[in-house]
Amino acid sequence: MSSPAPEASYTFLGPEGTFTEAALLQVPGADVARRVPAPTVNAALDLVRNGSVDAAMVPIENSVEGGVSATLDAISQGEPLRIIREVLVPITFVLVAKPEIRLNDVQTISTHGHAWAQCQLWITQNIPGAEYMPGSSTAAAAVGLLEKDCPYDAAICSPFVAERLGLPVLGSHIGDVADAVTRFILVSRPDVLPEPTGADKTTLVIPLPEDHPGALMEILDQFAARGVNLSRIESRPTGQFLGDYFFSIDAEGHIADARVADALKGLHRISPHLRFLGSYARADRREHSVARHTSDEAFRAARIWVESLQQND
Ligand SMILES: O=C(O)C(=O)Cc1ccccc1
């Protein structure tokens, strides 16, 4: 199965109006599908794990701030999941406030941690000293402003949410980087493997084995030796004990490609508890070149040659 069935149902980091919902709406058919907002990434993934919905859209990586730790950790542990699609969304932030508040009055601001981190230059220049109150998403922070006794003055969200809620905009294009992009992933249960497209990505979670000097170099060598390029590598603590880490890696190619499959075999020998989180089409459709000696044909010829040598007759 290469994509969710036409009648598929979805969850996303909500409420309505998050950048994550905008990412979900790029999935064909999602605009007319059942869409269930979830309050956190973990809650969204649990709805997939317990079968309440078919797939969840969650943020994974930002061009300015890097990996979204909550997502990297949630997909790396617990019941296995599969990434079946990635979506890129250009991000533009606005500052909205309660109706009676002017820019000079803003003392406290709520938003998602990644949005806050990406607006630091504007905040420092325009409201130095403003205090941050963490929010579960940009849209949740904006909606909160409409509630009685909201404990903060302003929120950072998308222009779309500001307009829909009718909130006064005190600053537009407040992100530090004009063309920031966030990458989102569509996650399903592990019975789905999208077909290779020729421009694919494979995501892996590789625990760093204990008492294995040079393990990281050996892990990286599995990719290098087979001409598999990496597009993201991050280390995250497992939470078990100090110094216990796993690597979250995106590699170019699909598990159906011989060089990727062969790298996975090598990785399994070094770190047997590694997790395959899926092979799926790259959002930018960029194809990568494959050297002749790492092509499917080269691997096939090498296997046939060895098998012929192993025969006794
Ligand atoms: O809070 C949102 O709207 C999200 O979807 C998470 C997020 C936050 C900041 C940048 C991109 C995505």
The ligand as an SDF file (V2000), in Angstrom:
LIG
                    3D

 12 12  0  0  0  0  0  0  0  0999 V2000
    2.0650   24.9230   16.6590 O   0  0  0  0  0  0  0  0  0  0  0  0
    1.8570   24.7030   15.4620 C   0  0  0  0  0  0  0  0  0  0  0  0
    1.1430   25.4020   14.7370 O   0  0  0  0  0  0  0  0  0  0  0  0
    2.5050   23.5530   14.9070 C   0  0  0  0  0  0  0  0  0  0  0  0
    2.0070   22.9720   13.9990 O   0  0  0  0  0  0  0  0  0  0  0  0
    3.8740   23.1880   15.4240 C   0  0  0  0  0  0  0  0  0  0  0  0
    4.8500   24.1300   14.7960 C   0  0  0  0  0  0  0  0  0  0  0  0
    5.3130   25.2060   15.5040 C   0  0  0  0  0  0  0  0  0  0  0  0
    6.2220   26.0720   14.9050 C   0  0  0  0  0  0  0  0  0  0  0  0
    6.6330   25.8670   13.6080 C   0  0  0  0  0  0  0  0  0  0  0  0
    6.1360   24.7930   12.9000 C   0  0  0  0  0  0  0  0  0  0  0  0
    5.2470   23.9130   13.5020 C   0  0  0  0  0  0  0  0  0  0  0  0
  1  2  2  0
  2  3  1  0
  2  4  1  0
  4  5  2  0
  4  6  1  0
  6  7  1  0
  7  8  1  0
  7 12  2  0
  8  9  2  0
  9 10  1  0
 10 11  2  0
 11 12  1  0
M  END
$$$$
